[in-house]
Amino acid sequence: MSKDLTMKPLLNEKTYELSKSKNVFVFSVDTDANKHVIAKAVKAQFDVDVVSVNTAVSKGKKKRTMSISGKRSVNSYGHRSDFKKAYVTLKAGQSLPFFESIEEDEEKQAKTQERFDKAAEKQAQKETKGVKTDTGSKRRFLRSSKRPEGK
């Protein structure tokens, strides 16, 4: 049953931060799966060493729909199905390939930002070298100009 268990990785900001800081990966698994089965399935599918598995069952949300036909409106109630989250902690130095593309994109973005900052700095230096500050003549002109009385 180790490879038969369907595990869907949960990919969001919180799970990304958990994977970076604590080496914990989060999966959505069947509600009847236990920790031992989850650990065996992760080890078999990804060939990594599992340190611990924590699970949490999230209850499905209640939903209501209304159908209107003529003068009658009918409410029908239901709920989404429950699901179980498995927090799998891996051995130090091991990881799963879910967030590699995000990390590559961050590295590319950081490199382009560095290049942009360098180019902007060079442009600013060229502009400051090329501009001559001749504020003295303007001040003399402003002081010597005749202003209307009373203002």
N, C-alpha and C positions, 0 to 999 in steps of 0.2 A: 504494500500500500504506500510505500515511501514516495514513489514517483507518480502515483495515481492521484495524490492530493493536489487539488488546484489551488495555487497560491497567486493572488494578484497583488503586486507591490503597490502600496499607497505612495504616490509621488506628489508631495506638496512642500511648502516651505518648512513646516514643522518637522517633517520626516527627513528633509534634506539637512537641517541643522542637527538633528539627532545622529544622522549617519556621519557627519563631519566631526562632531564633538565627542560622542560616546561610542561610536562604531555600532549603532543600533539601527536595524532595518525593520520596517513595518510592512506587514502583509495582511491582506484580507483573506481569511481562510473559511472553510466550512464550519458551521457552528458545532458540529459533533466531533471535530478534531481536537485531540488533546495535545499537551506540550511535547510529549515523547514522539508522537507521530509527526508533529511539525518540525522538530529538531532533526529527525531522520530524513524527512523530505528535503529540507534545506541542504543538509549534508550531501544527499544523493544527487540533487539537481545542480548544485553550484560548486561542489567539491571544496567546501570550506569547513572549518572547525567551529561548532556552535558552543558558546560558553553557557548561555542561559536563554530561556524563552519565557516571556510573560504574555498573558492573554487577557483580553477584555472583551466582553460581549456588549455591543451597542444595540439598543432596542430600536426597532423601526419606527419612523414617525407616523403619527395618525394623519390620515388624509380624508378630505371631504370633497365630493364633487356634486354639482347641482345640474340637473337636466330639466330644461323647461320645454314643455310641449303644450302649446295653447295656453290655457289659463292655469294649468297645473305645473307646479314645480316639485321635483322629487329630489331629496337629498339621499345620496348613497355614501355610506361610510366604509372606510377600509384602512389599511395600514401597509407600510412598506415592510419587507421582510427583515428580520434581525440579521446581524452579521457579527463575526468575531474578528478582532484585530490581534495579530500576533507580533509582539516586539521581540525580535531575534537579535541577541547580542553575539557578535563574532569575536574570535580571538584577535588580539592586537596585531596589526599589520596586514590583516586580511580585509577584503571588501568585496562588494558586489558591483556589477557594472551598470547600475541603474542611473547614477548621477554623473557618469564620466562626460557625457556630452554637455551637461550644464557647466562642469568645471572647465572644459575646453573653451566654451563660449566666454566664460568669465576671464580666462587667461587672454584670449584674443582681444576682448574689450579693454582689458588693462593695458595691453601693448599698444593698441591704437590710441588710447587716451594719453599714454606717455609720449607717443610721437606727436600728437596734436599739441600737447603742452610745450614740447621742445620747439615746435614750429612757431607757436604763438610767442614764446619767449624770444626767439631770434627776431621775429617781426617787430616786437616791441623795442628791442635793442636797436634795430636799424632805424626805427622811427625817432627814437630819442637822440641818436647821433646826427640825423639829418636835419632836425629842427633847431634853428638858431633862436635863442631867446633874446629879443630886443625890446624888453618891456620898458626900458628907460625912456625912449623917445615917445612912447604912447603916453606915459605918465606926464611928461612935460607938455604934451599936446593937450591932455585932459585938464591940466592945471591952468594952462594959458587960455583955454577956451572960455569964452564969455558966457556965463549963465544968466538966465533972466533973474531979476531981483525978486526976492520974496519966496523962492523955492528952496 
